[in-house]
Amino acid sequence: QKEVEQNSGPLSVPEGAIASLNCTYSDRGSQSFFWYRQYSGKSPELIMSIYSNGDKEDGRFTAQLNKASQYVSLLIRDSQPSDSATYLCAARDYKLSFGAGTTVTVRA
Amino acid sequence: SAVISQKPSRDICQRGTSLTIQCQVDSQVTMMFWYRQQPGQSLTLIATANQGSEATYESGFVIDKFPISRPNLTFSTLTVSNMSPEDSSIYLCSVLIDEKLFFGSGTQLSVL
């Protein structure tokens, strides 16, 4: 079983809609969770971190964490074509484990 | 965060040769890591580069194939030795700052 699992996508959403990305993790010892955005041909860029249960909002991004369900999600509101990228979920216990990523395409 | 410079940004190499990738950070950092991202896949940790001591390698990666240097708190190198086409990948340097991981710009390696 992979340590961090994501829907591989691709996820296609119209401009202005909400993109919803899901991630589950297997290690109950994980304490820190991150979402990275990776444009094609570029390195991953940290966009959100979350450490406690509940929601965390930053601009158009909202991260949600449910440790009981071992579930992390990322919502992108008012999706823009510039949001088209691969989004990587990561969970950290003593080391950081990455999911395979979900590719998002925002249709203009 | 930090400014993390990696070079070369890309290279095409012949089978059996070696390539050394450099990573320079604009501030002193304790934890520095090297990742690999094969085409269409996620990130795999190669090793933790320890300042002043031998690197700590993950399962499946060995020092003879991926020697790492970390002479100080701002610089590290990763060498990909005796390359084969299977080593074609993106190699990423990363640093841990305030419990968050930041990545360099990456080195895209193609082995013919």
Interface residues (C-beta under 8 A of the other chain):
Chain A: S32 F34 G41 K42 S43 P44 E45 L46 S49 L88 A90 R92 K95 L96 F98 G99 A100 G101
Chain B: S1 Q41 S42 L43 L45 I90 L92 E99 K100 L101 F102 F103 G104 S105 G106 Q108
